[in-house]
Amino acid sequence: MALSFGVTVLPDPPATRLVELMALGEENGFEIGWTYDSHVLWQDSFPLLTLAIQATSRMRFGHLVTNPGTREPTVVASLYATLHDISDGRMVMGIGRGDSARRYIGQKPVRVAEFEEALRMMKPFMNGDEVHWNDKDLQLKWVRPELPRIPMWVAGYGPRALGVAGRVGDGVIIQLADPEIIQWIMGTARAAAEEAGRDPAELKCIVCAPSHVGPVEDGREQTRWFPAMVSNHVMDLIERYGADGSTIPHALTDYVQARKFYDYNDHSRVGAAHGEFVTDEICDRFSVLGSTDQITAKLRELEEIGVDHFSIYLMTHGQEETLAAYGKEVIPQFERATL
């Protein structure tokens, strides 16, 4: 199984910076350009993706992740279909229940049942099929049938959200690079796919995490924000399922016991104070750090357990250097793959 590569860039102003990094990513062999969809913390991402599409020729684009709650689901689907048309078929959808985009404006993540209902409509609708929604038959009649269908990759950590991924999605988005947790997540989603009569082997595994090329100690300091960000989702899981290991593995829940707070104003920022509780061990497990040899070894491990795509969260220092190191020394070590 071959591993493909992506890069995730924040939609921070100036807009030209995201476009510049996406174009540099394409030059260095990255196949998918991802961004966040949190419209108050950062600029609205859809216009920025339009600019990135125009500045590239091969790279595909999507969100890690959008959600069907901040915008009405037909709006999100139409936006994706529009960008798919503009890009001549280069969009991939990453979608979740909504974290910073929802919580920062005082809303909770979309309820799981509503999430699944929305995704069941959005997936065919953005690809030009007729759907029934709000007691109306609707169709994006302008979708070009000759374009490839937009895949829908679904983010989740808990059994209920992973069940949606297995029943509806084309793949699972996992925001951490810990092999033990990845295997538990994919096993949960694939069990739901099989129960729904789908082929569990067809479910793609998409992993995203920070990766800093250089001394491991430096990488840890630049990425403590990441397990802290993941802890928002883990706290939700503990509230629902508990932390006794009977439903959610201890590998995912134990580390949050030392968490004290989270400040969304520093969401995904190097040096965020809310990351101080994160240990070196968790940094090493959740991210991909070290020399290019160490990074390649960990990515080989991920590839061996069935990861199809790895996206760097490019929220560290030395962004150009990271892209160049991957392009020169890491990506060439892996067989080319297309999702």
Buried (B, 14 or more C-beta within 10 A) or exposed (E): EEBBBBBBBBBBEEBEBBBBBBBBBBEBBBBBBBBBBBBEBBBEBBEBBBBBBEBBEEBBBBBBBBBBBBBEBBEBBBBBBBBBBBBEBBBBBBBBBBBBBBBBEEEEBBEBEEBBBBBBBBBBBBBBBEBEBEEEEBEBEEBEEEBEBBBBBBBBBBBBBBBBBBBBBBBBBBBBBBBEBBBBBBEBBBBBBBEEEBEBEEBBBBBBBBBBBBEBEBBBBBBBBBBBBBBBBBBBBBEEBEBEEEBBBEBBBEBBEEBEEBEBEBBBBBEBBBBEBBEEEBBBBBBBBBBBEBBBEBBEEBBEBBBBBBBBBBBBEBBEEBBBBBBEBBBEEBEEBEB
